[in-house]
Amino acid sequence: MKIQAEVSIYPLRTESLSQPIQEFCEILDSCGLEITTTNMSTLVSGDSGILFKACEKAFDQLSSQYQIVMNMKISNACPLDGPNA
């Protein structure tokens, strides 16, 4: 099923905020997902299985180097027309 997620990464106790966020986006991109970055979050679209595994991979990799918070909102309807769109 195709889904879309809005994901925010909040690096804690680090001097560079942009580095972990860039690494996060690179991991998702390497998994073949469609990503769009905004000022406060990243929109991620793709197959649900791939998206969930990619977010788990990104969290695992980032949390081994940084203290982070990941916030996700997941939808099978927005902006899609239906669950099989």
Summary of the structure (lengths in Angstrom):
residues: 85
radius of gyration: 12.8
end to end distance: 8.2
largest distance: 42.3
contacts: 232
relative contact order: 0.30
helix: 34%
strand: 35%
